[in-house]
Amino acid sequence: MLLSLSNVPRDYAWGSPTLLADLEGRVPAGGPEAEVWFGDHPGDPADVQGGGTLDAVTGGSLPYLLKLLAAASPLSIQVHPTIEQARAGWAREAHLGADDPNRNYRDDNHKPELIVALSERFESLSGLRPLADTRRLLTALGDSAGVAELASRLGADGDVLRDTIGWLLSGDAQAVVDDVIASVRAAADSDAGEWDTTLRAVAEIADTYQGDPGVVVALLMNHVVLRRGEGVFLRAGLLHAYISGLGVEIMAASDNVLRGGLTPKRIDVPELLSILDTTTGEVPVLRPTEVGAITEYPVPVRDFALSRVALNGEAVSVDVSGPTMVLATAGRVEVRGAGGGMLIVPIGTVAFATPDEGQLSLSGQGEAFIASPADSGAVG
């Protein structure tokens, strides 16, 4: 069975007023448009053309959630649990109501994520920078008292990043936070050498979240700029935040988020620190292949797989053994099923194939992303 899916953009404050409209070739709605969800998540199941929503078709069984994401300003710094941590947290909070403000775990699932850039530039904070590099960055900020205190803490013994992040978010470090932010702004207005791009990005974050300790947490993270077609996988425990740009995002079907700054929402510092992975290093960028129509983005989870198809008039076949989505992101995309059905997929919408289709054929001139559970489909 082939179904046509669409959804209404969610109006989170960080959303872009133009990126989704420009992608779809329509007039902007006049407010922020942050995410379009294509899934059966009870928070916002996709609409099925002809009536109803996708959860009525799948029974809420999809293991993944596919999104278009359009950020004009930074999202909160956040981290997601492993599946074992999620199950333990869900059990601990069984006595709390679904809307209880003290609840951290909305379900018992993990939430690994993959983001692939659709805009020519997509900025994010991904993972914690190696300590030696961060200490070098701090030298570009001068020698104010706040910078000196931060450098001293990062030079201590033990799990210094976990300890420092906990201290920054505790409420006891606001004087240092303010001083470091002032130093970042000053350095960003001058020539900061190798750190110029990073410090300018953090200074812009500080303009949006004035006085937020998350700005200094951001200073400890890798500033990653993706070009169109490039992606990054965000594993459990990895601190991250999207800054700006348009992308295709896919994740395990979960709503488990522990926040670490850049937000007016509640931050449970002890729980955040308990699941935070403080392993440092660059997060690998997944780059598109230079040859052929298919780009795969390999990820080490079974919840989802994502590939990008550049269509040039020749048909591309997709084996379907699990629930599969074809999201059109450019040009004209046609999808034909083994049962003889055919859908023209407008940009910004999805063709959904149930497993009984067996195989899909994509054709046209344009671009599409194919989402499915891992190992359930092959593209050729």
C-alpha positions in Angstrom: 0.0 0.0 0.0 1.2 3.5 -0.9 0.1 6.5 1.1 0.7 10.2 0.7 1.8 11.9 4.0 2.0 15.5 5.0 1.9 17.5 8.2 1.7 21.1 9.5 4.9 22.7 10.6 5.4 23.0 14.4 5.9 26.6 15.5 8.7 26.4 18.0 10.2 29.8 18.7 13.6 28.8 17.3 12.1 27.9 13.9 12.8 29.8 10.7 10.0 31.9 9.1 11.3 31.2 5.6 13.4 28.0 5.2 10.6 25.5 4.9 8.5 27.8 2.7 11.5 28.4 0.4 12.0 24.6 0.2 8.4 24.0 -0.7 8.1 27.0 -3.0 5.2 28.7 -1.1 4.6 32.0 0.6 5.9 32.1 4.2 3.2 31.6 6.9 4.3 34.7 8.8 5.7 33.0 11.9 8.4 30.4 12.9 8.1 27.0 11.2 10.5 24.7 13.0 9.8 21.0 12.3 7.5 18.9 10.1 7.0 15.4 11.6 6.5 12.3 9.4 5.8 9.4 11.7 3.2 7.9 14.0 4.4 9.6 17.2 1.3 10.4 19.3 2.5 13.9 19.8 1.9 14.7 16.1 1.2 11.8 13.8 1.4 12.6 10.0 -1.7 13.3 8.1 -2.7 10.7 5.4 -4.1 12.1 2.2 -7.8 11.2 2.0 -8.3 11.3 5.8 -6.9 10.1 9.1 -3.4 10.0 10.5 -0.5 7.5 10.2 -0.9 6.0 13.7 -4.2 4.6 12.6 -2.4 2.7 9.9 0.6 1.5 11.8 -0.8 1.2 15.3 2.0 3.4 16.6 4.6 0.7 15.7 7.1 2.7 13.7 10.6 2.5 15.2 11.7 5.9 13.7 10.5 9.4 13.3 11.5 11.4 10.1 11.5 15.2 10.2 12.3 18.3 8.3 14.0 20.7 10.7 14.5 24.5 10.1 16.4 26.4 12.7 16.8 30.2 12.7 18.2 30.3 16.2 19.9 27.7 18.5 17.9 24.8 20.0 18.6 23.8 23.6 21.8 21.9 24.4 20.7 18.4 25.0 21.6 14.8 25.4 19.6 11.5 25.1 19.9 8.3 27.1 20.9 4.8 26.1 18.0 2.3 25.9 19.1 0.9 29.3 19.1 4.3 30.9 15.7 5.1 29.3 14.2 2.0 30.7 15.6 2.6 34.2 14.5 6.2 34.2 11.0 5.3 32.9 10.6 2.8 35.7 11.8 5.2 38.3 9.3 7.8 37.2 6.3 5.5 36.9 4.6 7.3 39.7 4.7 10.6 37.9 1.9 11.8 35.6 2.6 12.2 31.9 2.6 16.0 32.2 4.4 16.2 35.5 7.1 18.9 35.2 9.5 16.8 37.2 9.4 14.0 34.6 12.5 13.5 32.6 11.6 10.3 30.7 8.6 10.3 28.4 9.0 6.7 27.2 11.4 3.8 27.7 13.3 4.2 24.4 16.6 5.6 23.4 16.9 8.5 20.9 19.9 8.3 18.6 19.7 10.9 15.8 21.0 11.6 12.3 20.8 15.1 10.7 21.6 15.7 7.0 22.0 19.3 5.8 19.6 20.6 3.1 20.8 24.2 3.3 24.2 25.1 1.9 25.3 25.7 5.5 24.0 24.0 8.6 25.6 24.9 11.9 25.6 22.7 15.0 27.4 22.0 18.3 28.2 18.3 18.4 30.1 16.6 21.2 32.8 17.9 23.5 36.0 19.3 22.1 39.3 17.7 23.3 40.5 19.4 26.5 43.8 20.5 25.1 42.1 22.3 22.3 39.6 24.0 24.6 42.5 25.2 26.8 44.1 26.7 23.7 40.8 28.4 22.8 40.6 29.9 26.3 44.0 31.7 25.7 42.3 33.6 22.8 39.8 35.0 25.4 42.4 36.9 27.4 43.1 36.6 31.1 40.0 37.8 32.9 39.1 36.4 36.3 36.2 34.3 34.9 38.3 32.9 32.1 41.1 32.1 34.5 38.6 30.3 36.8 37.2 28.2 34.0 40.7 27.3 32.8 41.7 26.3 36.3 38.7 23.9 36.6 39.5 22.4 33.2 43.0 21.8 34.3 42.1 19.9 37.5 42.2 16.2 38.0 39.3 13.8 37.6 36.3 13.9 35.2 36.8 17.7 34.7 34.2 18.2 32.0 31.4 16.5 33.9 32.4 18.5 37.0 32.7 21.8 35.1 29.4 21.4 33.3 27.7 20.6 36.5 29.2 23.7 38.2 28.3 25.9 35.2 24.6 24.8 35.4 24.4 24.8 39.2 23.6 28.5 39.5 26.7 29.0 41.6 28.8 30.1 38.6 26.9 33.1 37.2 29.6 35.6 37.8 32.1 33.5 35.9 29.5 32.8 33.2 28.9 36.6 32.7 32.6 37.3 32.6 33.4 34.5 30.1 30.6 35.7 27.8 31.9 39.2 27.9 35.4 37.9 27.0 33.8 35.8 24.1 32.1 38.9 22.7 35.3 40.9 22.9 37.3 38.2 21.2 34.7 37.7 18.5 34.9 41.4 17.7 38.6 41.1 17.0 40.8 38.6 15.2 40.7 35.4 17.1 42.8 33.5 14.6 41.9 29.8 14.3 39.0 30.3 16.8 37.4 33.2 15.0 34.5 31.3 13.4 33.7 29.3 16.6 33.8 32.4 18.9 31.6 34.4 16.5 29.1 31.5 16.6 29.2 31.4 20.4 28.8 35.2 20.6 25.7 35.0 18.4 24.3 32.3 20.7 25.0 34.6 23.7 23.0 37.4 22.0 20.0 35.0 21.8 20.4 33.5 25.3 21.8 36.4 27.3 23.4 35.3 30.6 22.5 31.6 30.0 25.2 29.3 31.4 24.7 27.1 28.4 26.6 29.7 26.4 29.8 28.6 28.3 28.8 25.0 27.9 28.7 25.7 24.2 32.2 27.0 24.4 33.3 23.5 25.4 31.7 21.8 22.4 32.8 21.2 18.8 31.4 23.8 16.4 30.5 21.8 13.3 29.5 23.3 9.9 27.8 20.9 7.5 27.5 21.6 3.8 24.5 20.4 1.8 24.3 16.6 1.7 26.6 16.2 4.7 25.4 14.6 7.9 26.3 13.8 11.5 25.2 11.0 13.7 24.5 11.8 17.4 24.8 8.8 19.7 23.4 8.4 23.1 25.1 10.6 25.8 26.5 13.0 23.2 25.9 16.7 24.1 24.6 18.6 21.0 22.6 21.5 19.8 21.6 22.7 16.3 22.3 26.3 15.7 20.9 27.2 12.3 20.0 25.7 8.9 17.6 23.3 7.2 18.0 19.6 7.4 16.4 16.2 7.2 16.5 14.5 10.6 15.7 10.9 11.5 15.7 9.4 15.0 14.5 6.5 17.1 10.8 7.1 18.0 11.3 8.7 21.4 10.8 11.9 23.2 13.5 11.5 25.9 15.5 14.8 26.2 17.8 15.9 29.0 18.6 19.6 28.6 22.0 21.3 29.3 21.4 25.0 28.7 20.2 27.5 26.1 16.6 27.1 27.3 14.1 28.5 29.8 12.9 25.0 30.4 13.8 22.9 33.5 17.3 21.4 33.6 17.7 18.4 35.9 21.5 18.8 36.4 22.1 15.5 38.3 20.2 13.4 35.8 21.9 15.2 32.9 25.3 14.4 34.3 24.4 10.8 35.0 23.8 10.1 31.3 26.3 12.5 29.8 29.2 10.9 27.8 32.2 13.1 28.4 34.4 11.3 25.9 36.0 14.1 23.8 36.8 14.3 20.2 35.5 15.4 16.8 32.2 13.9 15.7 32.7 12.4 12.2 31.0 14.2 9.4 29.2 11.8 6.9 30.0 13.2 3.5 28.1 12.4 0.2 29.8 10.1 -2.3 31.1 11.7 -5.5 30.0 8.8 -7.7 26.5 7.5 -8.4 23.0 8.5 -7.5 22.9 7.0 -4.0 24.4 8.4 -0.8 24.1 6.2 2.3 24.6 7.5 5.8 25.6 4.4 7.9 24.6 4.5 11.5 25.3 1.9 14.3 21.6 1.4 15.3 18.8 -0.7 14.0 16.0 1.7 14.6 16.5 3.6 11.3 18.4 3.8 8.0 18.6 6.9 5.7 19.8 7.3 2.2 19.8 10.2 -0.3 18.9 9.6 -3.9 19.7 12.1 -6.7 17.2 11.4 -9.6 18.3 12.2 -13.1 15.5 10.5 -15.1 16.6 6.9 -14.6 14.6 4.7 -12.3 16.0 3.7 -8.9 14.6 0.6 -7.2 14.2 0.1 -3.5 13.5 -3.2 -1.8 10.9 -2.8 0.9 10.8 -5.2 3.9 9.8 -2.7 6.5 7.7 0.5 6.7 9.5 2.9 4.2 9.2 6.6 3.6 10.3 8.6 0.5 10.7 12.3 1.3 10.9 14.6 -1.7 13.3 17.6 -1.1 13.9 18.9 -4.7 12.5 18.7 -8.2 9.9 16.2 -9.3 9.8 12.8 -7.6 7.6 9.9 -8.6 7.2 6.7 -6.6 5.7 3.5 -8.0 4.8 0.4 -6.0 5.0 -3.2 -6.8 1.2 -3.4 -6.6 0.9 -0.8 -9.5 0.2 2.3 -7.4 1.9 5.6 -8.3 2.4 8.8 -6.3 3.8 12.1 -7.4 5.5 13.4 -4.2 5.4 17.2 -3.8 8.5 18.7 -2.1 8.2 18.6 1.6 5.8 15.6 1.6 6.3 11.8 1.9 5.3 8.7 0.1 4.8 5.9 2.7 5.0 2.3 1.7 3.8 -0.6 3.8 6.1 -3.7 3.9 3.7 -5.6 1.6 4.8 -3.4 -1.4 8.0 -5.4 -1.7 9.7 -3.0 -4.0 9.5 0.7 -5.0 10.7 2.4 -8.1 11.7 6.1 -7.9 12.0 8.3 -11.0 12.0 11.9 -12.0 14.4 14.8 -11.8 15.1 15.8 -8.3 16.1 14.5 -4.9 14.6 12.3 -2.3 15.5 10.7 1.1 14.6 7.2 1.9 13.9 6.2 5.5 13.3 2.7 6.8 14.2 0.5 9.8 17.9 -0.6 9.4 18.4 -3.7 7.2 14.9 -3.6 6.0 15.5 -2.1 2.6 18.1 -2.1 -0.1 18.6 0.6 -2.7 19.9 -0.3 -6.2 
